[in-house]
Amino acid sequence: MAEAPGPMTSEALGKVMQTNPVVIRRIMAGLRAQGLVRSEKGHGGGWTISCDFAAVSLRDIYEALGSPGIFAMGNRSESPGCLVEAAVNAALTDAFDDAEALLLGRFGEVTLAALSRDFHARMQARGPDCPTAAAHA
């Protein structure tokens, strides 16, 4: 969106991100609630970025999206009836908590400005003839 000359519709963003526009609207609603993006209705409308890239981290984005679960694996239940499962959960809980804290800490260190700089450096490395669409492939 930062590279777009104007607002981007959910349909256009869905195409770039290879997902349904409804998914984009759900994501953007959380970002809009935190003031990170704004939307304009009507002809020529769409989504635009409304935040300072240097002031927003990946953790801010993560939290704006509702702090979804980070790990696909983890404790299967909080109070399992199976004693083996209880022993495994007890052994792994601290490890999962430590890993999550480490990852969220790193999310807080990575700003959108840093990602933008990295993106532009990669674009430049591909050469002047690299179309923007190829950068998103």
N, CA, C and O atoms as a GROMACS GRO file, in nm:
protein
  548
    1MET      N    1   0.082  -0.119   0.000
    1MET     CA    2   0.000   0.000   0.000
    1MET      C    3   0.086   0.126   0.000
    1MET      O    4   0.049   0.228  -0.057
    2ALA      N    5   0.202   0.117   0.064
    2ALA     CA    6   0.290   0.233   0.069
    2ALA      C    7   0.342   0.269  -0.069
    2ALA      O    8   0.379   0.384  -0.093
    3GLU      N    9   0.347   0.174  -0.158
    3GLU     CA   10   0.397   0.198  -0.294
    3GLU      C   11   0.288   0.239  -0.392
    3GLU      O   12   0.316   0.282  -0.503
    4ALA      N   13   0.163   0.225  -0.349
    4ALA     CA   14   0.050   0.256  -0.437
    4ALA      C   15   0.035   0.408  -0.451
    4ALA      O   16   0.057   0.481  -0.355
    5PRO      N   17  -0.002   0.454  -0.571
    5PRO     CA   18  -0.018   0.598  -0.593
    5PRO      C   19  -0.143   0.656  -0.526
    5PRO      O   20  -0.158   0.778  -0.517
    6GLY      N   21  -0.232   0.570  -0.481
    6GLY     CA   22  -0.355   0.616  -0.417
    6GLY      C   23  -0.416   0.504  -0.336
    6GLY      O   24  -0.352   0.402  -0.314
    7PRO      N   25  -0.540   0.523  -0.291
    7PRO     CA   26  -0.607   0.420  -0.212
    7PRO      C   27  -0.616   0.287  -0.289
    7PRO      O   28  -0.628   0.285  -0.411
    8MET      N   29  -0.609   0.177  -0.215
    8MET     CA   30  -0.623   0.045  -0.274
    8MET      C   31  -0.751  -0.019  -0.222
    8MET      O   32  -0.779  -0.016  -0.103
    9THR      N   33  -0.827  -0.077  -0.312
    9THR     CA   34  -0.950  -0.145  -0.272
    9THR      C   35  -0.917  -0.280  -0.209
    9THR      O   36  -0.807  -0.334  -0.226
   10SER      N   37  -1.014  -0.334  -0.137
   10SER     CA   38  -0.997  -0.467  -0.079
   10SER      C   39  -0.976  -0.571  -0.188
   10SER      O   40  -0.902  -0.668  -0.170
   11GLU      N   41  -1.040  -0.550  -0.302
   11GLU     CA   42  -1.025  -0.643  -0.414
   11GLU      C   43  -0.881  -0.640  -0.467
   11GLU      O   44  -0.823  -0.745  -0.493
   12ALA      N   45  -0.825  -0.521  -0.483
   12ALA     CA   46  -0.688  -0.508  -0.532
   12ALA      C   47  -0.589  -0.568  -0.432
   12ALA      O   48  -0.495  -0.637  -0.471
   13LEU      N   49  -0.609  -0.540  -0.305
   13LEU     CA   50  -0.522  -0.596  -0.202
   13LEU      C   51  -0.534  -0.747  -0.196
   13LEU      O   52  -0.435  -0.818  -0.178
   14GLY      N   53  -0.656  -0.798  -0.210
   14GLY     CA   54  -0.678  -0.942  -0.211
   14GLY      C   55  -0.604  -1.009  -0.326
   14GLY      O   56  -0.550  -1.119  -0.310
   15LYS      N   57  -0.602  -0.944  -0.440
   15LYS     CA   58  -0.531  -0.999  -0.555
   15LYS      C   59  -0.381  -1.004  -0.530
   15LYS      O   60  -0.316  -1.105  -0.558
   16VAL      N   61  -0.326  -0.896  -0.476
   16VAL     CA   62  -0.182  -0.891  -0.446
   16VAL      C   63  -0.145  -0.995  -0.341
   16VAL      O   64  -0.040  -1.060  -0.351
   17MET      N   65  -0.231  -1.011  -0.241
   17MET     CA   66  -0.201  -1.101  -0.130
   17MET      C   67  -0.255  -1.242  -0.154
   17MET      O   68  -0.241  -1.330  -0.069
   18GLN      N   69  -0.316  -1.262  -0.268
   18GLN     CA   70  -0.370  -1.392  -0.308
   18GLN      C   71  -0.468  -1.447  -0.204
   18GLN      O   72  -0.457  -1.562  -0.159
   19THR      N   73  -0.562  -1.362  -0.166
   19THR     CA   74  -0.666  -1.403  -0.072
   19THR      C   75  -0.796  -1.332  -0.106
   19THR      O   76  -0.799  -1.243  -0.191
   20ASN      N   77  -0.901  -1.371  -0.041
   20ASN     CA   78  -1.033  -1.315  -0.064
   20ASN      C   79  -1.042  -1.173  -0.007
   20ASN      O   80  -0.989  -1.146   0.101
   21PRO      N   81  -1.108  -1.082  -0.078
   21PRO     CA   82  -1.124  -0.945  -0.027
   21PRO      C   83  -1.192  -0.937   0.110
   21PRO      O   84  -1.167  -0.842   0.184
   22VAL      N   85  -1.275  -1.034   0.143
   22VAL     CA   86  -1.340  -1.036   0.274
   22VAL      C   87  -1.234  -1.053   0.384
   22VAL      O   88  -1.244  -0.991   0.490
   23VAL      N   89  -1.134  -1.135   0.358
   23VAL     CA   90  -1.023  -1.152   0.454
   23VAL      C   91  -0.950  -1.020   0.472
   23VAL      O   92  -0.916  -0.982   0.584
   24ILE      N   93  -0.926  -0.951   0.363
   24ILE     CA   94  -0.858  -0.821   0.368
   24ILE      C   95  -0.940  -0.722   0.451
   24ILE      O   96  -0.884  -0.652   0.535
   25ARG      N   97  -1.070  -0.717   0.430
   25ARG     CA   98  -1.155  -0.624   0.506
   25ARG      C   99  -1.151  -0.654   0.655
   25ARG      O  100  -1.149  -0.561   0.736
   26ARG      N  101  -1.149  -0.780   0.693
   26ARG     CA  102  -1.141  -0.816   0.835
   26ARG      C  103  -1.009  -0.770   0.895
   26ARG      O  104  -1.005  -0.714   1.005
   27ILE      N  105  -0.900  -0.794   0.822
   27ILE     CA  106  -0.767  -0.752   0.869
   27ILE      C  107  -0.762  -0.600   0.881
   27ILE      O  108  -0.717  -0.547   0.982
   28MET      N  109  -0.809  -0.532   0.778
   28MET     CA  110  -0.802  -0.386   0.776
   28MET      C  111  -0.888  -0.323   0.884
   28MET      O  112  -0.855  -0.216   0.934
   29ALA      N  113  -0.997  -0.387   0.922
   29ALA     CA  114  -1.083  -0.333   1.027
   29ALA      C  115  -1.005  -0.320   1.158
   29ALA      O  116  -1.016  -0.219   1.227
   30GLY      N  117  -0.925  -0.422   1.191
   30GLY     CA  118  -0.843  -0.415   1.312
   30GLY      C  119  -0.736  -0.308   1.303
   30GLY      O  120  -0.708  -0.238   1.400
   31LEU      N  121  -0.676  -0.296   1.185
   31LEU     CA  122  -0.574  -0.194   1.165
   31LEU      C  123  -0.634  -0.054   1.170
   31LEU      O  124  -0.572   0.039   1.223
   32ARG      N  125  -0.754  -0.039   1.114
   32ARG     CA  126  -0.822   0.092   1.116
   32ARG      C  127  -0.860   0.130   1.259
   32ARG      O  128  -0.848   0.247   1.296
   33ALA      N  129  -0.904   0.035   1.339
   33ALA     CA  130  -0.942   0.063   1.477
   33ALA      C  131  -0.824   0.118   1.558
   33ALA      O  132  -0.843   0.192   1.654
   34GLN      N  133  -0.704   0.081   1.519
   34GLN     CA  134  -0.583   0.130   1.588
   34GLN      C  135  -0.523   0.253   1.521
   34GLN      O  136  -0.420   0.303   1.564
   35GLY      N  137  -0.588   0.302   1.416
   35GLY     CA  138  -0.541   0.423   1.348
   35GLY      C  139  -0.424   0.400   1.254
   35GLY      O  140  -0.354   0.495   1.218
   36LEU      N  141  -0.401   0.276   1.215
   36LEU     CA  142  -0.287   0.245   1.128
   36LEU      C  143  -0.320   0.261   0.980
   36LEU      O  144  -0.232   0.290   0.899
   37VAL      N  145  -0.447   0.243   0.945
   37VAL     CA  146  -0.495   0.264   0.809
   37VAL      C  147  -0.627   0.340   0.816
   37VAL      O  148  -0.688   0.350   0.922
   38ARG      N  149  -0.669   0.393   0.703
   38ARG     CA  150  -0.801   0.455   0.695
   38ARG      C  151  -0.865   0.411   0.565
   38ARG      O  152  -0.797   0.368   0.472
   39SER      N  153  -0.994   0.422   0.561
   39SER     CA  154  -1.066   0.383   0.440
   39SER      C  155  -1.150   0.500   0.391
   39SER      O  156  -1.201   0.582   0.468
   40GLU      N  157  -1.163   0.505   0.259
   40GLU     CA  158  -1.247   0.605   0.195
   40GLU      C  159  -1.348   0.532   0.110
   40GLU      O  160  -1.313   0.442   0.034
   41LYS      N  161  -1.474   0.570   0.123
   41LYS     CA  162  -1.580   0.505   0.047
   41LYS      C  163  -1.599   0.574  -0.086
   41LYS      O  164  -1.553   0.687  -0.108
   42GLY      N  165  -1.668   0.505  -0.175
   42GLY     CA  166  -1.707   0.564  -0.302
   42GLY      C  167  -1.603   0.548  -0.412
   42GLY      O  168  -1.500   0.482  -0.396
   43HIS      N  169  -1.635   0.609  -0.525
   43HIS     CA  170  -1.548   0.601  -0.642
   43HIS      C  171  -1.410   0.659  -0.608
   43HIS      O  172  -1.399   0.770  -0.557
   44GLY      N  173  -1.306   0.584  -0.638
   44GLY     CA  174  -1.170   0.627  -0.607
   44GLY      C  175  -1.130   0.603  -0.463
   44GLY      O  176  -1.020   0.642  -0.422
   45GLY      N  177  -1.217   0.538  -0.387
   45GLY     CA  178  -1.188   0.511  -0.247
   45GLY      C  179  -1.107   0.384  -0.229
   45GLY      O  180  -1.068   0.319  -0.326
   46GLY      N  181  -1.084   0.351  -0.106
   46GLY     CA  182  -1.008   0.231  -0.072
   46GLY      C  183  -0.931   0.254   0.056
   46GLY      O  184  -0.963   0.343   0.135
   47TRP      N  185  -0.830   0.173   0.075
   47TRP     CA  186  -0.749   0.176   0.196
   47TRP      C  187  -0.620   0.254   0.174
   47TRP      O  188  -0.557   0.241   0.069
   48THR      N  189  -0.581   0.333   0.273
   48THR     CA  190  -0.452   0.402   0.271
   48THR      C  191  -0.388   0.390   0.410
   48THR      O  192  -0.456   0.371   0.510
   49ILE      N  193  -0.258   0.401   0.412
   49ILE     CA  194  -0.184   0.395   0.537
   49ILE      C  195  -0.193   0.531   0.605
   49ILE      O  196  -0.181   0.635   0.540
   50SER      N  197  -0.215   0.530   0.736
   50SER     CA  198  -0.231   0.657   0.809
   50SER      C  199  -0.142   0.662   0.933
   50SER      O  200  -0.176   0.726   1.032
   51CYS      N  201  -0.028   0.595   0.927
   51CYS     CA  202   0.061   0.594   1.044
   51CYS      C  203   0.203   0.628   1.002
   51CYS      O  204   0.239   0.624   0.884
   52ASP      N  205   0.282   0.662   1.100
   52ASP     CA  206   0.424   0.690   1.082
   52ASP      C  207   0.498   0.557   1.088
   52ASP      O  208   0.499   0.491   1.192
   53PHE      N  209   0.560   0.519   0.977
   53PHE     CA  210   0.629   0.390   0.970
   53PHE      C  211   0.735   0.374   1.079
   53PHE      O  212   0.758   0.263   1.128
   54ALA      N  213   0.799   0.482   1.117
   54ALA     CA  214   0.905   0.474   1.218
   54ALA      C  215   0.849   0.448   1.358
   54ALA      O  216   0.920   0.401   1.446
   55ALA      N  217   0.721   0.478   1.378
   55ALA     CA  218   0.660   0.465   1.510
   55ALA      C  219   0.580   0.337   1.528
   55ALA      O  220   0.530   0.310   1.637
   56VAL      N  221   0.567   0.257   1.422
   56VAL     CA  222   0.484   0.137   1.428
   56VAL      C  223   0.570   0.013   1.411
   56VAL      O  224   0.649   0.002   1.317
   57SER      N  225   0.554  -0.080   1.504
   57SER     CA  226   0.632  -0.204   1.499
   57SER      C  227   0.544  -0.322   1.457
   57SER      O  228   0.421  -0.311   1.450
   58LEU      N  229   0.609  -0.432   1.428
   58LEU     CA  230   0.534  -0.554   1.398
   58LEU      C  231   0.448  -0.596   1.518
   58LEU      O  232   0.342  -0.657   1.500
   59ARG      N  233   0.492  -0.565   1.637
   59ARG     CA  234   0.412  -0.596   1.756
   59ARG      C  235   0.283  -0.514   1.757
   59ARG      O  236   0.178  -0.564   1.796
   60ASP      N  237   0.292  -0.387   1.716
   60ASP     CA  238   0.172  -0.304   1.707
   60ASP      C  239   0.072  -0.366   1.608
   60ASP      O  240  -0.048  -0.369   1.634
   61ILE      N  241   0.123  -0.414   1.497
   61ILE     CA  242   0.037  -0.478   1.396
   61ILE      C  243  -0.025  -0.604   1.455
   61ILE      O  244  -0.145  -0.627   1.443
   62TYR      N  245   0.059  -0.686   1.518
   62TYR     CA  246   0.013  -0.811   1.581
   62TYR      C  247  -0.100  -0.782   1.680
   62TYR      O  248  -0.203  -0.851   1.680
   63GLU      N  249  -0.081  -0.682   1.764
   63GLU     CA  250  -0.183  -0.649   1.863
   63GLU      C  251  -0.308  -0.591   1.798
   63GLU      O  252  -0.420  -0.617   1.844
   64ALA      N  253  -0.292  -0.513   1.692
   64ALA     CA  254  -0.408  -0.457   1.621
   64ALA      C  255  -0.492  -0.567   1.557
   64ALA      O  256  -0.612  -0.550   1.536
   65LEU      N  257  -0.427  -0.678   1.527
   65LEU     CA  258  -0.499  -0.792   1.466
   65LEU      C  259  -0.556  -0.886   1.572
   65LEU      O  260  -0.603  -0.995   1.538
   66GLY      N  261  -0.553  -0.845   1.697
   66GLY     CA  262  -0.616  -0.924   1.802
   66GLY      C  263  -0.523  -1.021   1.872
   66GLY      O  264  -0.570  -1.111   1.942
   67SER      N  265  -0.394  -1.008   1.854
   67SER     CA  266  -0.294  -1.096   1.917
   67SER      C  267  -0.326  -1.244   1.893
   67SER      O  268  -0.344  -1.319   1.989
   68PRO      N  269  -0.332  -1.285   1.766
   68PRO     CA  270  -0.364  -1.425   1.738
   68PRO      C  271  -0.257  -1.519   1.792
   68PRO      O  272  -0.144  -1.477   1.817
   69GLY      N  273  -0.294  -1.645   1.810
   69GLY     CA  274  -0.198  -1.744   1.859
   69GLY      C  275  -0.074  -1.749   1.770
   69GLY      O  276  -0.085  -1.746   1.647
   70ILE      N  277   0.041  -1.756   1.832
   70ILE     CA  278   0.165  -1.754   1.756
   70ILE      C  279   0.204  -1.893   1.708
   70ILE      O  280   0.252  -1.909   1.596
   71PHE      N  281   0.183  -1.991   1.792
   71PHE     CA  282   0.227  -2.127   1.759
   71PHE      C  283   0.109  -2.216   1.724
   71PHE      O  284   0.006  -2.214   1.791
   72ALA      N  285   0.126  -2.294   1.620
   72ALA     CA  286   0.023  -2.389   1.580
   72ALA      C  287   0.021  -2.507   1.677
   72ALA      O  288  -0.083  -2.569   1.700
   73MET      N  289   0.136  -2.537   1.732
   73MET     CA  290   0.141  -2.647   1.828
   73MET      C  291   0.147  -2.589   1.968
   73MET      O  292   0.188  -2.474   1.986
   74GLY      N  293   0.109  -2.664   2.063
   74GLY     CA  294   0.110  -2.617   2.201
   74GLY      C  295   0.030  -2.714   2.286
   74GLY      O  296  -0.001  -2.825   2.243
   75ASN      N  297  -0.002  -2.671   2.406
   75ASN     CA  298  -0.080  -2.757   2.494
   75ASN      C  299  -0.217  -2.780   2.432
   75ASN      O  300  -0.284  -2.687   2.388
   76ARG      N  301  -0.258  -2.905   2.431
   76ARG     CA  302  -0.387  -2.939   2.371
   76ARG      C  303  -0.503  -2.895   2.458
   76ARG      O  304  -0.608  -2.859   2.406
   77SER      N  305  -0.485  -2.897   2.587
   77SER     CA  306  -0.591  -2.851   2.676
   77SER      C  307  -0.528  -2.801   2.806
   77SER      O  308  -0.418  -2.841   2.842
   78GLU      N  309  -0.598  -2.714   2.874
   78GLU     CA  310  -0.547  -2.656   2.998
   78GLU      C  311  -0.555  -2.753   3.115
   78GLU      O  312  -0.474  -2.746   3.207
   79SER      N  313  -0.652  -2.843   3.111
   79SER     CA  314  -0.666  -2.940   3.221
   79SER      C  315  -0.698  -3.078   3.164
   79SER      O  316  -0.812  -3.124   3.171
   80PRO      N  317  -0.598  -3.142   3.107
   80PRO     CA  318  -0.622  -3.272   3.045
   80PRO      C  319  -0.648  -3.381   3.149
   80PRO      O  320  -0.597  -3.376   3.261
   81GLY      N  321  -0.728  -3.478   3.109
   81GLY     CA  322  -0.755  -3.593   3.195
   81GLY      C  323  -0.644  -3.697   3.184
   81GLY      O  324  -0.624  -3.776   3.275
   82CYS      N  325  -0.574  -3.696   3.075
   82CYS     CA  326  -0.466  -3.791   3.051
   82CYS      C  327  -0.340  -3.746   3.126
   82CYS      O  328  -0.295  -3.633   3.109
   83LEU      N  329  -0.284  -3.833   3.208
   83LEU     CA  330  -0.167  -3.797   3.287
   83LEU      C  331  -0.043  -3.777   3.201
   83LEU      O  332   0.043  -3.696   3.234
   84VAL      N  333  -0.033  -3.852   3.091
   84VAL     CA  334   0.079  -3.832   2.999
   84VAL      C  335   0.071  -3.693   2.938
   84VAL      O  336   0.170  -3.621   2.933
   85GLU      N  337  -0.048  -3.655   2.892
   85GLU     CA  338  -0.066  -3.522   2.834
   85GLU      C  339  -0.038  -3.413   2.938
   85GLU      O  340   0.021  -3.310   2.905
   86ALA      N  341  -0.078  -3.436   3.061
   86ALA     CA  342  -0.052  -3.339   3.169
   86ALA      C  343   0.098  -3.323   3.191
   86ALA      O  344   0.146  -3.211   3.211
   87ALA      N  345   0.171  -3.433   3.188
   87ALA     CA  346   0.316  -3.427   3.207
   87ALA      C  347   0.383  -3.354   3.091
   87ALA      O  348   0.474  -3.274   3.112
   88VAL      N  349   0.339  -3.381   2.970
   88VAL     CA  350   0.395  -3.313   2.852
   88VAL      C  351   0.364  -3.164   2.859
   88VAL      O  352   0.452  -3.081   2.836
   89ASN      N  353   0.242  -3.129   2.889
   89ASN     CA  354   0.204  -2.988   2.901
   89ASN      C  355   0.291  -2.917   3.005
   89ASN      O  356   0.339  -2.806   2.980
   90ALA      N  357   0.310  -2.980   3.120
   90ALA     CA  358   0.391  -2.918   3.225
   90ALA      C  359   0.534  -2.897   3.179
   90ALA      O  360   0.596  -2.796   3.212
   91ALA      N  361   0.587  -2.991   3.103
   91ALA     CA  362   0.724  -2.981   3.055
   91ALA      C  363   0.740  -2.873   2.948
   91ALA      O  364   0.845  -2.809   2.940
   92LEU      N  365   0.638  -2.852   2.868
   92LEU     CA  366   0.650  -2.761   2.754
   92LEU      C  367   0.597  -2.620   2.778
   92LEU      O  368   0.632  -2.529   2.704
   93THR      N  369   0.516  -2.601   2.880
   93THR     CA  370   0.453  -2.471   2.901
   93THR      C  371   0.556  -2.359   2.911
   93THR      O  372   0.542  -2.257   2.844
   94ASP      N  373   0.658  -2.376   2.994
   94ASP     CA  374   0.759  -2.271   3.008
   94ASP      C  375   0.832  -2.246   2.878
   94ASP      O  376   0.862  -2.131   2.844
   95ALA      N  377   0.861  -2.352   2.804
   95ALA     CA  378   0.931  -2.335   2.675
   95ALA      C  379   0.847  -2.254   2.577
   95ALA      O  380   0.899  -2.165   2.510
   96PHE      N  381   0.718  -2.285   2.569
   96PHE     CA  382   0.631  -2.208   2.480
   96PHE      C  383   0.618  -2.063   2.526
   96PHE      O  384   0.620  -1.972   2.444
   97ASP      N  385   0.605  -2.042   2.655
   97ASP     CA  386   0.594  -1.906   2.708
   97ASP      C  387   0.721  -1.826   2.680
   97ASP      O  388   0.715  -1.709   2.641
   98ASP      N  389   0.838  -1.890   2.700
   98ASP     CA  390   0.965  -1.822   2.673
   98ASP      C  391   0.980  -1.788   2.526
   98ASP      O  392   1.022  -1.678   2.490
   99ALA      N  393   0.945  -1.884   2.439
   99ALA     CA  394   0.957  -1.861   2.295
   99ALA      C  395   0.863  -1.750   2.249
   99ALA      O  396   0.902  -1.666   2.167
  100GLU      N  397   0.742  -1.747   2.302
  100GLU     CA  398   0.647  -1.642   2.266
  100GLU      C  399   0.697  -1.505   2.311
  100GLU      O  400   0.688  -1.407   2.237
  101ALA      N  401   0.749  -1.497   2.433
  101ALA     CA  402   0.801  -1.370   2.483
  101ALA      C  403   0.918  -1.321   2.400
  101ALA      O  404   0.928  -1.202   2.371
  102LEU      N  405   1.005  -1.412   2.361
  102LEU     CA  406   1.119  -1.376   2.276
  102LEU      C  407   1.073  -1.324   2.141
  102LEU      O  408   1.122  -1.222   2.092
  103LEU      N  409   0.978  -1.394   2.080
  103LEU     CA  410   0.928  -1.355   1.948
  103LEU      C  411   0.854  -1.221   1.955
  103LEU      O  412   0.874  -1.136   1.868
  104LEU      N  413   0.771  -1.202   2.055
  104LEU     CA  414   0.699  -1.075   2.068
  104LEU      C  415   0.795  -0.960   2.096
  104LEU      O  416   0.774  -0.848   2.049
  105GLY      N  417   0.900  -0.987   2.171
  105GLY     CA  418   1.002  -0.885   2.193
  105GLY      C  419   1.068  -0.844   2.062
  105GLY      O  420   1.090  -0.725   2.038
  106ARG      N  421   1.098  -0.941   1.979
  106ARG     CA  422   1.158  -0.912   1.848
  106ARG      C  423   1.059  -0.836   1.759
  106ARG      O  424   1.098  -0.744   1.688
  107PHE      N  425   0.931  -0.874   1.763
  107PHE     CA  426   0.828  -0.801   1.688
  107PHE      C  427   0.832  -0.653   1.725
  107PHE      O  428   0.815  -0.567   1.639
  108GLY      N  429   0.854  -0.624   1.853
  108GLY     CA  430   0.857  -0.486   1.899
  108GLY      C  431   0.977  -0.408   1.850
  108GLY      O  432   0.975  -0.284   1.850
  109GLU      N  433   1.081  -0.478   1.808
  109GLU     CA  434   1.204  -0.413   1.759
  109GLU      C  435   1.201  -0.383   1.610
  109GLU      O  436   1.281  -0.303   1.561
  110VAL      N  437   1.111  -0.445   1.536
  110VAL     CA  438   1.107  -0.430   1.390
  110VAL      C  439   0.999  -0.329   1.352
  110VAL      O  440   0.880  -0.356   1.369
  111THR      N  441   1.041  -0.215   1.301
  111THR     CA  442   0.945  -0.112   1.261
  111THR      C  443   0.907  -0.129   1.115
  111THR      O  444   0.976  -0.195   1.038
  112LEU      N  445   0.795  -0.068   1.080
  112LEU     CA  446   0.756  -0.066   0.939
  112LEU      C  447   0.858   0.009   0.856
  112LEU      O  448   0.879  -0.023   0.739
  113ALA      N  449   0.923   0.109   0.915
  113ALA     CA  450   1.027   0.184   0.844
  113ALA      C  451   1.144   0.092   0.809
  113ALA      O  452   1.198   0.101   0.699
  114ALA      N  453   1.183   0.005   0.901
  114ALA     CA  454   1.292  -0.090   0.874
  114ALA      C  455   1.252  -0.187   0.762
  114ALA      O  456   1.334  -0.218   0.675
  115LEU      N  457   1.130  -0.234   0.766
  115LEU     CA  458   1.083  -0.324   0.659
  115LEU      C  459   1.080  -0.252   0.525
  115LEU      O  460   1.116  -0.311   0.422
  116SER      N  461   1.038  -0.127   0.524
  116SER     CA  462   1.033  -0.049   0.401
  116SER      C  463   1.174  -0.030   0.344
  116SER      O  464   1.195  -0.043   0.223
  117ARG      N  465   1.269   0.001   0.431
  117ARG     CA  466   1.408   0.017   0.385
  117ARG      C  467   1.460  -0.113   0.324
  117ARG      O  468   1.524  -0.112   0.219
  118ASP      N  469   1.432  -0.225   0.389
  118ASP     CA  470   1.477  -0.355   0.339
  118ASP      C  471   1.412  -0.385   0.204
  118ASP      O  472   1.478  -0.432   0.112
  119PHE      N  473   1.281  -0.358   0.193
  119PHE     CA  474   1.210  -0.379   0.067
  119PHE      C  475   1.274  -0.299  -0.046
  119PHE      O  476   1.299  -0.352  -0.154
  120HIS      N  477   1.301  -0.170  -0.020
  120HIS     CA  478   1.358  -0.085  -0.124
  120HIS      C  479   1.500  -0.129  -0.161
  120HIS      O  480   1.539  -0.120  -0.277
  121ALA      N  481   1.577  -0.175  -0.064
  121ALA     CA  482   1.711  -0.226  -0.094
  121ALA      C  483   1.702  -0.350  -0.182
  121ALA      O  484   1.784  -0.366  -0.273
  122ARG      N  485   1.607  -0.436  -0.156
  122ARG     CA  486   1.589  -0.557  -0.238
  122ARG      C  487   1.542  -0.521  -0.379
  122ARG      O  488   1.584  -0.582  -0.478
  123MET      N  489   1.454  -0.422  -0.388
  123MET     CA  490   1.408  -0.375  -0.520
  123MET      C  491   1.527  -0.320  -0.599
  123MET      O  492   1.542  -0.351  -0.718
  124GLN      N  493   1.608  -0.241  -0.534
  124GLN     CA  494   1.724  -0.182  -0.601
  124GLN      C  495   1.821  -0.291  -0.645
  124GLN      O  496   1.880  -0.282  -0.753
  125ALA      N  497   1.838  -0.394  -0.564
  125ALA     CA  498   1.929  -0.503  -0.598
  125ALA      C  499   1.880  -0.580  -0.721
  125ALA      O  500   1.962  -0.635  -0.796
  126ARG      N  501   1.749  -0.585  -0.743
  126ARG     CA  502   1.695  -0.654  -0.860
  126ARG      C  503   1.717  -0.575  -0.988
  126ARG      O  504   1.710  -0.630  -1.098
  127GLY      N  505   1.743  -0.448  -0.974
  127GLY     CA  506   1.772  -0.366  -1.092
  127GLY      C  507   1.660  -0.272  -1.127
  127GLY      O  508   1.548  -0.287  -1.079
  128PRO      N  509   1.689  -0.175  -1.211
  128PRO     CA  510   1.592  -0.070  -1.244
  128PRO      C  511   1.473  -0.120  -1.326
  128PRO      O  512   1.370  -0.054  -1.332
  129ASP      N  513   1.486  -0.234  -1.388
  129ASP     CA  514   1.378  -0.284  -1.472
  129ASP      C  515   1.281  -0.375  -1.397
  129ASP      O  516   1.190  -0.432  -1.457
  130CYS      N  517   1.301  -0.389  -1.265
  130CYS     CA  518   1.216  -0.476  -1.187
  130CYS      C  519   1.080  -0.409  -1.165
  130CYS      O  520   1.073  -0.305  -1.099
  131PRO      N  521   0.973  -0.466  -1.221
  131PRO     CA  522   0.840  -0.406  -1.198
  131PRO      C  523   0.796  -0.427  -1.054
  131PRO      O  524   0.831  -0.527  -0.992
  132THR      N  525   0.719  -0.334  -1.002
  132THR     CA  526   0.671  -0.345  -0.864
  132THR      C  527   0.592  -0.474  -0.844
  132THR      O  528   0.600  -0.535  -0.738
  133ALA      N  529   0.516  -0.516  -0.944
  133ALA     CA  530   0.437  -0.640  -0.931
  133ALA      C  531   0.529  -0.759  -0.907
  133ALA      O  532   0.493  -0.850  -0.832
  134ALA      N  533   0.647  -0.760  -0.969
  134ALA     CA  534   0.741  -0.872  -0.950
  134ALA      C  535   0.794  -0.872  -0.807
  134ALA      O  536   0.829  -0.978  -0.755
  135ALA      N  537   0.800  -0.757  -0.745
  135ALA     CA  538   0.852  -0.749  -0.608
  135ALA      C  539   0.757  -0.815  -0.510
  135ALA      O  540   0.799  -0.852  -0.400
  136HIS      N  541   0.632  -0.832  -0.547
  136HIS     CA  542   0.533  -0.891  -0.459
  136HIS      C  543   0.507  -1.038  -0.492
  136HIS      O  544   0.423  -1.102  -0.429
  137ALA      N  545   0.579  -1.090  -0.589
  137ALA     CA  546   0.555  -1.229  -0.630
  137ALA      C  547   0.631  -1.324  -0.543
  137ALA      O  548   0.623  -1.446  -0.563
   0.00000   0.00000   0.00000
